[in-house]
């Protein structure tokens, strides 16, 4: 289902909210950026908590967008 959603976004059949785009970009940038609120080198596995939090926010927004897209799709015959 999420592949169909991504195709709809690519084909401009569904307009994604700006906050979802910002969250997606922020998640990627924050994950690869050398600056971290909780550094993994110092705290080990606990350092991934902040990365996980950013990706969780994105996952919630992505899921919201998918359900909004699913509600607007015409019913299959």
Rosetta constraint file for C-alpha pairs under 8 A:
AtomPair CA 1 CA 5 HARMONIC 6.42 0.50
AtomPair CA 2 CA 6 HARMONIC 6.18 0.50
AtomPair CA 2 CA 66 HARMONIC 7.26 0.50
AtomPair CA 3 CA 7 HARMONIC 6.20 0.50
AtomPair CA 4 CA 8 HARMONIC 6.16 0.50
AtomPair CA 5 CA 9 HARMONIC 6.32 0.50
AtomPair CA 5 CA 66 HARMONIC 6.47 0.50
AtomPair CA 5 CA 69 HARMONIC 7.26 0.50
AtomPair CA 6 CA 10 HARMONIC 6.11 0.50
AtomPair CA 7 CA 11 HARMONIC 5.99 0.50
AtomPair CA 8 CA 12 HARMONIC 6.00 0.50
AtomPair CA 8 CA 13 HARMONIC 4.88 0.50
AtomPair CA 8 CA 14 HARMONIC 5.67 0.50
AtomPair CA 9 CA 13 HARMONIC 5.88 0.50
AtomPair CA 9 CA 14 HARMONIC 5.08 0.50
AtomPair CA 9 CA 15 HARMONIC 6.56 0.50
AtomPair CA 9 CA 16 HARMONIC 7.22 0.50
AtomPair CA 14 CA 69 HARMONIC 6.65 0.50
AtomPair CA 16 CA 20 HARMONIC 6.77 0.50
AtomPair CA 16 CA 21 HARMONIC 7.24 0.50
AtomPair CA 16 CA 65 HARMONIC 6.72 0.50
AtomPair CA 17 CA 21 HARMONIC 6.81 0.50
AtomPair CA 17 CA 65 HARMONIC 7.67 0.50
AtomPair CA 18 CA 22 HARMONIC 6.20 0.50
AtomPair CA 19 CA 23 HARMONIC 6.08 0.50
AtomPair CA 20 CA 24 HARMONIC 6.13 0.50
AtomPair CA 20 CA 58 HARMONIC 6.85 0.50
AtomPair CA 20 CA 61 HARMONIC 5.70 0.50
AtomPair CA 20 CA 62 HARMONIC 6.63 0.50
AtomPair CA 20 CA 65 HARMONIC 7.93 0.50
AtomPair CA 21 CA 25 HARMONIC 6.20 0.50
AtomPair CA 22 CA 26 HARMONIC 5.94 0.50
AtomPair CA 23 CA 27 HARMONIC 5.98 0.50
AtomPair CA 23 CA 54 HARMONIC 7.84 0.50
AtomPair CA 23 CA 57 HARMONIC 7.23 0.50
AtomPair CA 23 CA 58 HARMONIC 5.38 0.50
AtomPair CA 23 CA 61 HARMONIC 7.88 0.50
AtomPair CA 24 CA 28 HARMONIC 6.41 0.50
AtomPair CA 24 CA 58 HARMONIC 5.88 0.50
AtomPair CA 25 CA 29 HARMONIC 6.08 0.50
AtomPair CA 26 CA 30 HARMONIC 5.74 0.50
AtomPair CA 26 CA 54 HARMONIC 7.77 0.50
AtomPair CA 27 CA 31 HARMONIC 6.04 0.50
AtomPair CA 27 CA 51 HARMONIC 7.67 0.50
AtomPair CA 27 CA 54 HARMONIC 5.56 0.50
AtomPair CA 27 CA 55 HARMONIC 5.76 0.50
AtomPair CA 27 CA 58 HARMONIC 7.01 0.50
AtomPair CA 28 CA 32 HARMONIC 6.37 0.50
AtomPair CA 29 CA 33 HARMONIC 5.70 0.50
AtomPair CA 30 CA 35 HARMONIC 7.73 0.50
AtomPair CA 30 CA 36 HARMONIC 7.50 0.50
AtomPair CA 30 CA 51 HARMONIC 7.29 0.50
AtomPair CA 30 CA 54 HARMONIC 7.95 0.50
AtomPair CA 31 CA 51 HARMONIC 6.13 0.50
AtomPair CA 37 CA 50 HARMONIC 6.94 0.50
AtomPair CA 38 CA 43 HARMONIC 7.34 0.50
AtomPair CA 38 CA 46 HARMONIC 7.75 0.50
AtomPair CA 38 CA 47 HARMONIC 4.86 0.50
AtomPair CA 38 CA 48 HARMONIC 7.41 0.50
AtomPair CA 38 CA 49 HARMONIC 7.65 0.50
AtomPair CA 38 CA 50 HARMONIC 6.51 0.50
AtomPair CA 39 CA 43 HARMONIC 6.33 0.50
AtomPair CA 39 CA 44 HARMONIC 7.74 0.50
AtomPair CA 39 CA 47 HARMONIC 5.11 0.50
AtomPair CA 39 CA 48 HARMONIC 7.88 0.50
AtomPair CA 40 CA 44 HARMONIC 4.71 0.50
AtomPair CA 40 CA 45 HARMONIC 6.37 0.50
AtomPair CA 40 CA 46 HARMONIC 6.95 0.50
AtomPair CA 40 CA 47 HARMONIC 4.11 0.50
AtomPair CA 40 CA 48 HARMONIC 6.40 0.50
AtomPair CA 41 CA 47 HARMONIC 7.60 0.50
AtomPair CA 42 CA 47 HARMONIC 7.60 0.50
AtomPair CA 43 CA 47 HARMONIC 5.39 0.50
AtomPair CA 44 CA 48 HARMONIC 7.86 0.50
AtomPair CA 45 CA 49 HARMONIC 7.83 0.50
AtomPair CA 47 CA 51 HARMONIC 7.86 0.50
AtomPair CA 48 CA 52 HARMONIC 6.10 0.50
AtomPair CA 49 CA 53 HARMONIC 6.19 0.50
AtomPair CA 50 CA 54 HARMONIC 6.43 0.50
AtomPair CA 51 CA 55 HARMONIC 6.37 0.50
AtomPair CA 52 CA 56 HARMONIC 6.00 0.50
AtomPair CA 53 CA 57 HARMONIC 6.36 0.50
AtomPair CA 54 CA 58 HARMONIC 6.48 0.50
AtomPair CA 55 CA 59 HARMONIC 6.07 0.50
AtomPair CA 56 CA 60 HARMONIC 6.23 0.50
AtomPair CA 57 CA 61 HARMONIC 6.38 0.50
AtomPair CA 58 CA 62 HARMONIC 5.98 0.50
AtomPair CA 59 CA 63 HARMONIC 6.04 0.50
AtomPair CA 60 CA 64 HARMONIC 6.21 0.50
AtomPair CA 61 CA 65 HARMONIC 6.24 0.50
AtomPair CA 62 CA 66 HARMONIC 6.24 0.50
AtomPair CA 63 CA 67 HARMONIC 6.25 0.50
AtomPair CA 64 CA 68 HARMONIC 6.19 0.50
AtomPair CA 65 CA 69 HARMONIC 6.11 0.50
AtomPair CA 66 CA 70 HARMONIC 6.09 0.50
AtomPair CA 67 CA 71 HARMONIC 6.22 0.50
AtomPair CA 68 CA 72 HARMONIC 6.61 0.50
AtomPair CA 69 CA 73 HARMONIC 6.42 0.50
